[in-house]
Amino acid sequence: MPSTFLFATWNGGGAVPPVLSVARALRERGHTVRVLADTSLHAQVAAIGVEAIAWTTAPQGDPADPAKDVIKDFEARTPLGAFARLRDRIVCGPAADYAQDTAAELRARPADVLVAEFMLLGALTAGEGAGIPVASLATTLYTFPTRGAPPPGLGLKPATGALGRLRDRVLTSVMLKPWEKGLPPLNAARAARGLPPLHSVVDAFGRVDRLLVLSPRALDHPGREFPANVRHVGPRLDDPSWAGDLELPPGDAPLVLAGMSSSYMRQRDQLERIAEALGTLPVRGLLTTGPAVDPATIRAPRNVLVTAAAPHTAALRHAAVTITHAGHGTAVKSLAAAVPLVCMPQGRDQPEVARHVESAGAGITVGRNASSRTIAQAVERILREPSYRWHARRMAAAIAADTATDLAIAELEALAEAGAR
């Protein structure tokens, strides 16, 4: 039976394509879908054939334009400062505004299920207050502490022995403390919706019927335990609507696909060092700058084609190596195509993604300030040593199994059916 789904999302760069992929799949299954989103996303929402609705009180931005970015984490001097901006400007600070807009839309046009990008705790609060089934979409690795894994976000290896377990307990406590400053505005949003206060911001992420992790289970720690409402439903491999057509550099040398964040992260210098590195190798380079950087500003050698955008999924069918900031979307698309990676994490969830790629044996991590020589050496090593390709193929097989059935859609349809009973 067709159901009505209200999505709530924000312009979080790489988080956008997987959320819209789920929305499109539901629409193609015959359900009614609409999306609350920043106006900067409305063209992408329209491109999937779904109705877009603008936030009215919640913040809106465009991370491809540094002047319009809501978080501006590129201005932060430390990782903690970057985290505080996300907490105060998206997750907790404007929770009441997101809740107000979402609740108003649900009153005007009720939905059977609310589906929100997992950082929008305000939207999730509105769904809880409305008493309808609620699902959140985690568009990266599961980012909360659990048994059987080191504290997330630090890029650590799993603990061994008593000292390792002590390390995890201490670091988990340290990591959770900065969330405390977000609790007052979050609880104010909950009070406005008639909900009881919480003792922890992290608890709010779990107050959903389903938390769907759009990531390969095989990319996470093997022995990790997850809460009962968490489901790994596999990655979404769709390219964004603005990716355009594929143009490959001429020749038959190995292709290296390179690209950093689709949002602004002061990445122009990294892009130039990548181009310089590829110029020293017998390869073809396809370097995508994304909407945040003008490709005309990147100096590149003859064997490197620089373009604003390209459909990575198609390009990866021809690629031997990917050089990336280790954004989750680019990483899993590469692994799904059995292409090993050179990771240059810039911040956010990227160090964690890079660590998991490296732990899987499918890539090498270099620093964000790595020289062109270091980047070139990493590419050479991946091209020379077959183990990286072997492990990437192993991950590709696991991702193919995850995506053989659309598990996210199955979970959401089951929620709608349960709510209708």
GIBELBEL-V150864 format. One line per field, one symbol per residue. burial: I if it has 9 or more other ideal C-beta (glycine too) atoms within 8 Angstrom, else O. A space follows every 50 residues. Layout:
burial = ???
//
This chain:
burial = OOIIIIIIIIIIIIIIIIIIIIIIIIIOOOIOIIIIIIOIIIOIIIOIOI OIOIIOOIIIIIIIIOOIIIIIIIOIOOOOIIIIIIIIIIIIIIIIIIII IIIIIIOOOOIIIIIIIIIIIIIIIIIIIIOIIIIIIIIIIIIOIIOOII IIIIOIOIIOOOOIIOIIOOIIOOIIOIIOIIIOIIIIIIIIIOIOOIOI IIIIIIIIOIIIIIIIIIIIOOOIOOOOIIIIIIIIOIIIOOIOOOOIIO OOOIIIIIIIIIIIIOIIOIIIIIIIIIIOIOIIIIIIIIOIIOIOOIOI OOIIIIIIIIIIIIIIOOIIIIIIIIIIIIIIIIIIIIIIIIIIIIIOII IIIIIIIIOIIIIIIIOOOIOIOIIIOIIIIIIOOOOIIIIIIIIIOIII OIIOOOIIIIIIIOIIIOIOO
//
